[in-house]
Amino acid sequence: MDDAELWLETAYEDLNAAEIMLNNQKYSHACFLSQQSTEKSIKALHIHLNGDPWGHSILKLLSELKQLDLEIYENFKDLEDSARIR
């Protein structure tokens, strides 16, 4: 299993844990694990594209996809608005 697959596997584990927390009304933990799952999924994509992801900002990680693969970025660019703190 390569590094990207490991990151993605961990992201799935975090998402599963988030669902368990949500179903048990542990909302702050569900939010945290959802963020972690998203971050790790995007980092897996960066690594798959030979990038070197750094940091915890989903917005930054999404934006940096432009430099790795513009076509893939186009599929995710609408998520940038959702990742902004309002």
C-alpha positions in Angstrom: 0.0 0.0 0.0 1.5 3.4 -1.0 1.4 6.6 1.1 -1.7 8.0 -0.8 -3.6 4.8 -0.1 -2.6 5.0 3.6 -3.9 8.5 3.9 -7.1 7.6 2.2 -7.6 4.6 4.4 -7.2 6.8 7.5 -9.6 9.3 6.0 -12.2 6.6 5.7 -11.6 5.5 9.3 -12.1 9.1 10.4 -15.3 9.4 8.4 -16.6 6.2 9.9 -15.8 7.5 13.4 -17.5 10.8 12.6 -20.7 8.9 11.7 -20.6 7.0 14.9 -20.2 10.3 16.9 -23.0 11.9 14.9 -25.3 9.0 15.6 -24.5 9.3 19.3 -25.1 13.1 19.3 -21.4 13.9 19.9 -21.6 16.8 17.5 -18.3 18.5 18.2 -16.4 15.2 17.8 -18.3 14.5 14.6 -17.4 17.9 13.2 -13.7 17.4 14.1 -13.5 13.9 12.6 -15.3 15.1 9.4 -12.7 17.9 9.0 -9.9 15.4 9.6 -11.4 13.0 7.0 -11.6 15.8 4.4 -8.1 17.0 5.1 -6.6 13.5 4.8 -8.6 12.8 1.6 -7.2 15.9 -0.1 -3.7 15.1 1.2 -4.0 11.6 -0.3 -4.9 13.2 -3.6 -1.9 15.6 -3.4 0.4 12.6 -2.7 -1.1 10.6 -5.5 -0.3 13.6 -7.8 3.3 13.7 -6.4 2.6 16.8 -4.3 3.9 17.5 -0.9 0.9 18.6 1.2 1.6 20.6 4.3 -0.8 22.2 6.8 -4.3 21.7 8.0 -6.3 24.3 6.0 -8.7 22.5 3.6 -9.0 25.8 1.7 -5.2 26.0 1.2 -5.0 22.3 0.2 -7.8 22.7 -2.3 -6.3 25.8 -3.8 -2.9 24.1 -4.2 -4.4 21.4 -6.4 -4.3 24.0 -9.2 -0.5 23.7 -9.3 -0.6 19.9 -9.4 -3.4 19.1 -11.8 -5.7 21.9 -13.2 -8.2 19.4 -14.6 -8.6 17.7 -11.2 -8.8 21.1 -9.5 -11.7 22.1 -11.8 -13.7 19.2 -10.2 -13.0 20.5 -6.7 -13.0 24.3 -7.1 -16.6 24.7 -6.1 -15.7 23.3 -2.7 -13.4 26.2 -2.0 -16.4 28.5 -1.1 -17.7 25.8 1.3 -14.3 25.6 3.0 -14.2 29.3 3.9 -15.0 30.3 7.4 -17.8 32.8 7.5 
